[in-house]
Amino acid sequence: MSEIAAPRSSSRSRSVKGGGRNHSGQTNFELYSWLFMRLSGLALVILVLGHLFVNLMLGGGITALDFGFVAGKWANPLWQVWDLLMLWLAMLHGGNGLRTIINDYAEKDQTRFWLKALLITAALVIVVLGTLVIFTFDPCLDPNSTLSVCK
């Protein structure tokens, strides 16, 4: 029988003594990453449940969700920030979870490097595009022309 090695990410020390460094002199990135996952998970539960409640219970159900509903909702800066927080926290939370999985299961350093580079690139592209959509959304723009139809 072969022995199963402990995952790499859990084998690091989690001590917070020494000004944020562990006994081997490394920073406590994994500790802060672990703490971020718990706090962001809690925040995401609140944000997502609030999002679902407003959209489905107060918004008239699934049949009322359309372009006009989103346009009306995003006209309020509160909902732009709410959706932005959901986007950023979900991408950081999911990306951090995938980073941990890559650390645990990618055996070669080069494979780990390229998987993390791909993960970071994909997460950045999604966060940037999502942020642009939230803040540049114009419900008055006719998709067939550059003229505004709300004037």
Number of C-alpha atoms within 10 A of each C-alpha: 3 4 5 6 7 9 13 15 16 13 9 15 16 18 13 14 10 10 9 15 16 17 12 8 10 11 18 19 14 15 18 14 15 15 12 16 18 13 13 16 16 11 15 18 12 12 17 15 11 13 16 13 13 14 18 15 11 9 15 11 13 10 8 13 13 9 10 11 13 15 14 11 16 20 15 10 12 11 16 18 15 15 19 19 16 20 18 18 21 18 18 19 20 15 18 18 15 15 17 19 14 19 20 15 12 14 11 9 10 10 12 17 14 11 17 18 12 12 16 17 12 13 17 16 11 15 19 11 11 16 19 12 13 17 14 9 15 14 17 12 13 12 10 6 8 8 11 12 11 9 5
